[in-house]
Amino acid sequence: MQDENSDRDLDAALATYATIEPRAGLEQRVLANLRAERQRLAARGWRRWPALVALAVAVLIAVVSASWRITS
């Protein structure tokens, strides 16, 4: 009997949550934030290339220098 009352109370409480609508414009704000994040990540990716190229050149110079010392 008490379980039935608890179940009914729980069902009633959950029903009130199910009828609540999101605030107006929520979907547009979420989509705008996703677009901004995608643009931020794309811009950040281009900033990495010069650093990666410089690192590759430094490694190449180190390898060539080391192999040159070994053969000399």
N, C-alpha and C positions, 0 to 999 in steps of 0.2 A: 504494500500500500504506500509506504513512504517512498519507495523507489519510483512508483508511478508519479507521485507528486513532484519528485525531483526531476524526473524526465520531462514532465510537462513544463516545469519552471525553466529548465534548460532550453527546451524547444522554443518557448516564448522569448527568452532572452536572445537566442540565436536568430529568431525571426526578425527582431528589431534591427540587428546588425545587417541582415541581408537586404533590408529595404533602404539603407542609407546610400545615397548617391555621392560620388566624388564631387569635389568643388568644381565650379565652372572653370574651364580652361586648363585643367590639370593635364590632360592629354597633350595639349599644345606646348605646355611648359616642359614636359618630359621629352617630347620630340625635339624641341629647340635645344635642350641641354645635350641630347645625344648628338645632334648635328654639330654643336659647338665643340664637344669632346672629340668628335671625329676630325674636325678641322685642326684642333690643337695637336692631336697626335700626328697628323699629316705634316704639319709645319715643323714639329719637333724632329721628325724623321730626316728632313733635309739638313738640319743642323748637324747631324751626326756624320754625314759623308765626309766633310773636310777633315774631321778628326780621325776617321777610319783610314783615309788616304794617307794622312801624315804618319799614322802608326805603321801602315804597310810599308811606306818608304823607309822609315827608320829601321824596321825589321830587315828589309831587303839590304840596306846599307850595312847593317851589323853582320848579316850572313855573308855578304860579299867580302867585307873586310876580314872576317874571321877565316874564310876560305883562302883569301889572298895571303894572309900571314902564314897559314899552314904550308902553302906551296912555295913560299919564298925562302 
